[in-house]
Amino acid sequence: MVASASFADFLREQLAPLGRVTMRRMFGKTGVFCEGLMFAMVADNMLYLRVDDHNRAAFREAESFPPLSYEKRGRAIDLSFWRVPERLFDEPDELIDWARAGLAAARRVAATRKRAAPAAKSKQHPRRWTGGMSRRRHG
């Protein structure tokens, strides 16, 4: 489920020290963006932050909750977003520390994708339009 209006307002207020935080509904959840990067998601009014190899150790406490996932062909697909412990909503400074770590992970993921995109594009050979006629002449 997407974030309720009141939870979304609460998150915008709590995450304001990061900069301009926006939210957008997507895939039955709510994406949380800062600087154009999705660094968090909300499902059922629970906040999940982006996790990667660099911040995983800092998020040890979140390991006790299942990561945000979806099911595809009978398998659970981990989205690399971990649930924020509820106690952080009473500790705004620590919540911001966690959110900054999630935003940093989102930046690293974006940088990795940008490096991979040109390589993928260079492997593609564009098809040329021939006007429906073959270039080869017969006979």
Secondary structure, DSSP 8 states (H G I E B T S, - for coil): ----HHHHHHHHHHTGGGS-EEEEEETTEEEEEETTEEEEEEETTEEEEE--TTTTGGGGGGGGS---EEEETTEEEE-SEEE--GGGGG-HHHHHHHHHHHHHHHHHHHHHHHHHHHHHHHH-------TTS-SS---
